[in-house]
Amino acid sequence: MKSFKQYITEIGVDPFKIVGAPAWTESLSSLLFDLRGGGLKNIMIPLSPAIMRRIWPKPVRTTVFHLTDEGSILKLKGMQGGKRSISAFFNIDPYIISSGIKSEGGFIVEMDADILIASQDDLSSQPDKTGRRWVTFQSLTNSPTDPMPGLGGKAKLRGMEKDIEKMLWKIIKTHSAYPNQTEPTVAAAWVELGDERHYYKKILSLIIRDYLDGMEGVMKKNSRALGSLLTAYTKKRIQDEDPDSGDRPYWDELVVNNFKIKMVHISPLYADEYQDAEDIEGLPFKIYDDYGDMTDYIDRKIQRIKL
């Protein structure tokens, strides 16, 4: 079993540069215990590169694209080859290139990367303060066309849900001050544990350590079904139409790390600024006069991928 400090170090964060472990613990504990009224389906699953590399030693690696803004390119360059994960895509609507997703947009970075998870729609993956990303359990089990889209693994992961429930009960009974007075459901008891131990930072650290240990064990036990589910879309790379409207999502979502930037693609909005430039932050680039040309280039690159 690893120490709390080892978990922080393992994902590439210098513990001496964190202003106190409790701040990190508070942030992650809020994420882990907030089931948002959805019960066990909203329990968080870690997409920790270290955990996933131990379970699946040979990750899927291929060309992907990342939408960003001008000010983030240098930061992205410095993250190359690292453990921290970012969102990427295979498919994107031209409108989103100009408007952005979580940034102002306008710049698309082409890169080779290890894929941790791939979905035909936005999974709303959430980063914690250390850079580790998380998805809810329902992101794995929901259908791709549900209001909250997922990977469609409900039938495959029934055993995993039961294993998560057992793991949580074990942690609750270990760390609760009132182990024999728990709530009637594991979801309610888990939220109660978070409320009960919220101000006990040392105990919260132990709970988080046990949660990461326990979830890795659950993921390893279900590795065959889970592994195929997490990366199945990398082979397809085509978004299904909504059966009612015929629409496709504006973008798909990949969570990737250990990436190497190949080129920066600059949208028409910023094209004039780089007409005479030799590079952008030391990286090669290509200028476009039309958003459709950008998506055409991406489509051609994605179609050539062989996995």
N, C-alpha and C positions, 0 to 999 in steps of 0.2 A: 504494500500500500504506500502511495506517495504522500509526502507532506504537502501542506497547502502551498508552501513556497515553491516546491518542485512543480506543481501544476502551473503556477504563474510563469516560471522559468521555461517550462516545456514548450509554451506557445510563443516563445521569443520575446518575452517582456522582461526587462531588467528589474528585479524586485526592489533594487535600491533607488530606482527612478520613480517608483510609485509613492505617492505621498500618503503612506500608511495603508496597510492591507484592509482596514475596516471600510475605507471609502470604496474600494473595489468590491468588497464583500456586500456592502449595502446595495450597490448597483446590480450585481448579479442576483442577490437574494430577492430583490424586487421583481426581477425578470422571472425567476424560478417559481415564486410563490403566487404570482398573479395569474390565476386561471381565468380571469375575465368572465366569470359566470358560465364558462363552458365545460366545467368539470375536467375529467381526465383527458379529454380530447385536446385540451390546450396545454398539457404538460410539455415542457420544452426538451427538445432533442439536440444535443451538441453536435455541431459539424466541426469538431476540433481536428485539424490536420494530423496531430500526433495520435489521437485515438484512432482515426480512420486509417492511418498508415499501418498501425499495429494490426488492425483487423483485416484490411485489404492492402497488402504490401505493394501491389502493382496498380497504381491509379490510372484511370483513363486520362491520357494527355493528348491535346489537339489544339487547333486554332480556334480562338474565341475573340469576341469583341467587347469592349467596355466603353460606355458612354460617360463622358466627364466634361468638365469645363476647363478653360485655359489655365486658371490658377492652380489646378490640382495635378497637372501633368508632371511637374517636378517631384511632387510628393509620391506620385505613382511610380516614377522612375526609381526612386529610392527604395521602394518596396519590392523590387524585382528579386526573385529567388527566395523570398521570405515565407514564413509560415502564416502570416496574416492573410485572411481571405477577403475577397471583394466579389461583388456581383458582376456578371458578364452576360452575354447573350449570343444566340445564333441568328435570331430574327428580330427585326424592329421596324416599326412604322416610321416613315419619313417625318411625320409631324413630331414624334417624340424626340428625334435627333435635335430639332431646333428648340423644343420646349424644355427638354431634360426630364429626368426622373427624380433623382434626389440632388441634382446639381443644376446649373443653368444650361448644361448641354452645349452642343455645337462642335464638340470634338469626340471622335471615335478612335480608340486605341486598339490596334490589332496586336494580338499576342498569342504565344503558345503558353498553355497553362495546364495544371492538374485539375481535374473536375471532381469536386466533392459531391455535388448534387446537381441534377438537371431537370427542369420542368418546362412544359410548353406554355406556362403562364407564370405570372408573378407569384412567388410563394411567400412574399413578405418576410423574408429571412431577417433576423434582427441581430446586429452585432452587440457584444458587451464592450466594456471600456478597454479590454485587452486586445480586441480584434477578433476573438472567436465568434463565430456566427451560430445562431440557433434557429430551428424551425419548430413549429408546434407538431404534435403527433397527428392532428387532423390534416396537416399539410402532406403527410405521407399517406393517409387513408382516404381522404375525400376524392371524389371523381374530378377529373380535369375540367368538367363543365359545371361543377357545383358553384353556388354563389361565392364560397370560399374555396377556390380551386386547389387541388392536390394531385398527388401522383397516382391515385387509384389503387392503393394497396390494402384496402380494407380486408379482403378475404385472405390475403397472404400474411397479414400481420396480426391476426387474432391472437396467436400465441404470444407475440411481443407485448400486446396490451396487458395480458394476464401477468407476464413477467414484470412489467413496470409497476403494476399494482402491488405485487409481492415485495418488490424492492422498496417502494415508498413506505409500506407498512413497517418494514424492518427498520428503516431510518427513523420513522416516527416513534416506534417503541424504544429505540436506542437513545434518542435525544429529547423526547418530551419529558417535562417535569411531572406529567400526569399520564403515564403510559396506559393506565387501565381506565381512563376516562376520555377516550377518543370519540370523535364524531362517527356517525353511522356509515359514512362513505369515506373511501380513501382520499378523494378530492377535498372534501370538507376538512378532514383531519390534517391534510397537508397544509392547507391554508391556515388552519388554526396553529399549527406548529410554527409557521412563519410569523404569525402575529405574536405568539408566545415568546419566541426567541429573538425577536427583531432587535432588541437592544443589548443582547448578549453576543458581542462580536466574536469572541473566541469560540463559542458554541456554534454560531453561524458558519464560521470557517470550517468546523468539523462536519457540519451538515452538508455544506457544498462539496467538500472533499469526498464524503461518502456518496453523494449524489453522482458525481462524476465517475467515481469508481464503479458504482452500481449500474449506471447507465452504460458504461463501456461493457460491463459483463452482459447486460441485456442485449446490446447490439451485437456482441460477439456470438451469443447463443443463437441469434436470429440472422446471422451474417449472410447466409445463402439467399434467403428471400429479400432481406433488406438491401444487400449489395446490388442485386439485379434491378431492384426498384429504383435505387438512387441514380443509376447511370443509364437506364434503358433509353431515355430520350436522346442521348448522345448518338445513338445509332439511327434514330428516326429523323430528328431535326426538322420535322414538318408539323406545324400547329394544326390541330383539328378544328373544324368549324363548329360553332355552337349549333346544336340540332334545331333550335327554334329560330334564331335570327340569321344564321349563316355567317355571322361575324367571327373573326379570329382575334385573339388577344393582341394588344398593341406591341407587346414584346414577350419573349420567353425569358426565364431566369436560370442562370447557372451560377453556382457558388464555386469559385476557383481560388487557387493559391499557387505558390511556386512558379510565378509567371515570368516570361521573358518578352519584353516589348519588341515588336517587329517594325511597326510603322504607326504614325499618327495621321488620321484622316480629318481634314479641316472642312467644315461645312461652308456653304455660300455666305453665311452671315459674317464669317471672319476671313473670307478668302482674300479680300483686298489688303488686309494687314500683313499677309505673308507672301505677297507677290515677289518681293525681292529678298526674302529670307533664305538662308542656306540650310537651316535646320530649326527645330523647335525644342529647346532644352537639350540640344545635342542629339536629337532623334530625327531620323528621316521622316518626311511628311509628304502628303499628296493633297492638293487643293481641288475642290469641286465647285462647279457653277450651278449644280442642280442636285437637290436632295435625292431624287430618284436615281441618279447615277451612283450615289453613295450606297444605297440599298441594293442596287444591281451588282456592284462590286462585292458586297457582303454575300449576296446570294450565290454568286459564282464560286467564291472561296468555300462556302459551306457545302455546296454540292460536290466539290472535289474531295472532301474529307473521306478517308477510308479508315474505318476502325475494325 
